[in-house]
Amino acid sequence: MKGDQIKKIREEFDISTIELATLIGVQNSSVYRWEAAGRKVTKVEGLPKKLFELMSDLKPKEREVVVKALRRGGWMSGLNSLLTISMKKSN
Protein backbone atom coordinates (compact mmCIF):
# COMPACT_ATOMS: atom_id res chain seq x y z
CA MET A 1 0.00 0.00 0.00
CA LYS A 2 1.28 3.46 -0.83
CA GLY A 3 1.32 6.44 1.50
CA ASP A 4 -0.77 8.56 -0.82
CA GLN A 5 -3.45 5.82 -0.88
CA ILE A 6 -3.63 5.93 2.91
CA LYS A 7 -3.92 9.71 2.86
CA LYS A 8 -6.67 9.50 0.23
CA ILE A 9 -8.67 7.07 2.37
CA ARG A 10 -8.27 9.34 5.40
CA GLU A 11 -9.36 12.38 3.40
CA GLU A 12 -12.35 10.53 1.93
CA PHE A 13 -13.47 9.80 5.48
CA ASP A 14 -12.73 13.43 6.42
CA ILE A 15 -10.90 12.40 9.57
CA SER A 16 -7.66 13.51 11.16
CA THR A 17 -4.54 11.41 11.36
CA ILE A 18 -5.25 10.95 15.06
CA GLU A 19 -8.79 9.71 14.35
CA LEU A 20 -7.50 7.31 11.70
CA ALA A 21 -4.85 5.98 14.06
CA THR A 22 -7.49 5.51 16.74
CA LEU A 23 -9.86 3.69 14.37
CA ILE A 24 -7.30 1.20 13.09
CA GLY A 25 -5.48 0.74 16.40
CA VAL A 26 -2.03 2.16 15.64
CA GLN A 27 0.11 5.01 16.95
CA ASN A 28 -0.34 8.46 15.40
CA SER A 29 3.29 8.33 14.34
CA SER A 30 2.55 5.30 12.14
CA VAL A 31 -0.08 7.21 10.17
CA TYR A 32 2.25 10.20 9.79
CA ARG A 33 5.08 7.92 8.61
CA TRP A 34 2.85 6.06 6.13
CA GLU A 35 1.46 9.25 4.64
CA ALA A 36 4.92 10.83 4.44
CA ALA A 37 5.97 7.94 2.18
CA GLY A 38 3.78 9.49 -0.54
CA ARG A 39 4.01 7.40 -3.69
CA LYS A 40 6.40 4.90 -2.16
CA VAL A 41 5.09 1.56 -0.98
CA THR A 42 4.89 1.51 2.78
CA LYS A 43 4.72 -1.55 5.00
CA VAL A 44 1.22 -1.90 6.41
CA GLU A 45 0.38 -5.39 7.60
CA GLY A 46 -2.11 -7.33 9.65
CA LEU A 47 -5.28 -5.77 10.95
CA PRO A 48 -4.51 -2.19 9.83
CA LYS A 49 -4.04 -3.41 6.25
CA LYS A 50 -7.36 -5.29 6.32
CA LEU A 51 -9.13 -2.28 7.81
CA PHE A 52 -7.76 -0.03 5.06
CA GLU A 53 -9.12 -2.49 2.50
CA LEU A 54 -12.54 -2.44 4.16
CA MET A 55 -12.50 1.35 4.41
CA SER A 56 -11.62 1.80 0.75
CA ASP A 57 -14.68 -0.23 -0.29
CA LEU A 58 -17.22 1.95 1.53
CA LYS A 59 -19.58 4.37 -0.15
CA PRO A 60 -19.73 7.99 1.07
CA LYS A 61 -22.85 7.47 3.21
CA GLU A 62 -21.33 4.37 4.78
CA ARG A 63 -18.18 6.36 5.57
CA GLU A 64 -20.32 8.96 7.33
CA VAL A 65 -21.84 6.26 9.55
CA VAL A 66 -18.40 5.01 10.55
CA VAL A 67 -17.09 8.51 11.26
CA LYS A 68 -20.14 9.44 13.33
CA ALA A 69 -19.76 6.27 15.37
CA LEU A 70 -16.04 6.96 15.84
CA ARG A 71 -16.63 10.52 17.00
CA ARG A 72 -19.57 9.69 19.27
CA GLY A 73 -18.48 6.43 20.80
CA GLY A 74 -14.74 6.12 20.30
CA TRP A 75 -12.67 3.60 18.42
CA MET A 76 -14.70 0.52 19.37
CA SER A 77 -17.89 2.09 18.10
CA GLY A 78 -16.23 3.19 14.86
CA LEU A 79 -14.64 -0.19 14.34
CA ASN A 80 -17.93 -1.94 15.08
CA SER A 81 -19.70 0.19 12.46
CA LEU A 82 -16.99 -0.49 9.88
CA LEU A 83 -17.14 -4.24 10.45
CA THR A 84 -20.95 -4.34 10.53
CA ILE A 85 -21.26 -2.49 7.22
CA SER A 86 -18.56 -4.65 5.63
CA MET A 87 -20.21 -7.88 6.81
CA LYS A 88 -23.59 -6.80 5.38
CA LYS A 89 -21.95 -6.07 2.03
CA SER A 90 -20.31 -9.50 1.87
CA ASN A 91 -23.59 -11.35 2.45
C-alpha positions as CSV (number, residue, x, y, z in Angstrom):
1,M,0.0,0.0,0.0
2,K,1.3,3.5,-0.8
3,G,1.3,6.4,1.5
4,D,-0.8,8.6,-0.8
5,Q,-3.4,5.8,-0.9
6,I,-3.6,5.9,2.9
7,K,-3.9,9.7,2.9
8,K,-6.7,9.5,0.2
9,I,-8.7,7.1,2.4
10,R,-8.3,9.3,5.4
11,E,-9.4,12.4,3.4
12,E,-12.4,10.5,1.9
13,F,-13.5,9.8,5.5
14,D,-12.7,13.4,6.4
15,I,-10.9,12.4,9.6
16,S,-7.7,13.5,11.2
17,T,-4.5,11.4,11.4
18,I,-5.3,10.9,15.1
19,E,-8.8,9.7,14.4
20,L,-7.5,7.3,11.7
21,A,-4.8,6.0,14.1
22,T,-7.5,5.5,16.7
23,L,-9.9,3.7,14.4
24,I,-7.3,1.2,13.1
25,G,-5.5,0.7,16.4
26,V,-2.0,2.2,15.6
27,Q,0.1,5.0,17.0
28,N,-0.3,8.5,15.4
29,S,3.3,8.3,14.3
30,S,2.5,5.3,12.1
31,V,-0.1,7.2,10.2
32,Y,2.2,10.2,9.8
33,R,5.1,7.9,8.6
34,W,2.8,6.1,6.1
35,E,1.5,9.3,4.6
36,A,4.9,10.8,4.4
37,A,6.0,7.9,2.2
38,G,3.8,9.5,-0.5
39,R,4.0,7.4,-3.7
40,K,6.4,4.9,-2.2
41,V,5.1,1.6,-1.0
42,T,4.9,1.5,2.8
43,K,4.7,-1.5,5.0
44,V,1.2,-1.9,6.4
45,E,0.4,-5.4,7.6
46,G,-2.1,-7.3,9.6
47,L,-5.3,-5.8,11.0
48,P,-4.5,-2.2,9.8
49,K,-4.0,-3.4,6.3
50,K,-7.4,-5.3,6.3
51,L,-9.1,-2.3,7.8
52,F,-7.8,0.0,5.1
53,E,-9.1,-2.5,2.5
54,L,-12.5,-2.4,4.2
55,M,-12.5,1.4,4.4
56,S,-11.6,1.8,0.7
57,D,-14.7,-0.2,-0.3
58,L,-17.2,2.0,1.5
59,K,-19.6,4.4,-0.1
60,P,-19.7,8.0,1.1
61,K,-22.8,7.5,3.2
62,E,-21.3,4.4,4.8
63,R,-18.2,6.4,5.6
64,E,-20.3,9.0,7.3
65,V,-21.8,6.3,9.5
66,V,-18.4,5.0,10.6
67,V,-17.1,8.5,11.3
68,K,-20.1,9.4,13.3
69,A,-19.8,6.3,15.4
70,L,-16.0,7.0,15.8
71,R,-16.6,10.5,17.0
72,R,-19.6,9.7,19.3
73,G,-18.5,6.4,20.8
74,G,-14.7,6.1,20.3
75,W,-12.7,3.6,18.4
76,M,-14.7,0.5,19.4
77,S,-17.9,2.1,18.1
78,G,-16.2,3.2,14.9
79,L,-14.6,-0.2,14.3
80,N,-17.9,-1.9,15.1
81,S,-19.7,0.2,12.5
82,L,-17.0,-0.5,9.9
83,L,-17.1,-4.2,10.5
84,T,-21.0,-4.3,10.5
85,I,-21.3,-2.5,7.2
86,S,-18.6,-4.7,5.6
87,M,-20.2,-7.9,6.8
88,K,-23.6,-6.8,5.4
89,K,-21.9,-6.1,2.0
90,S,-20.3,-9.5,1.9
91,N,-23.6,-11.4,2.4
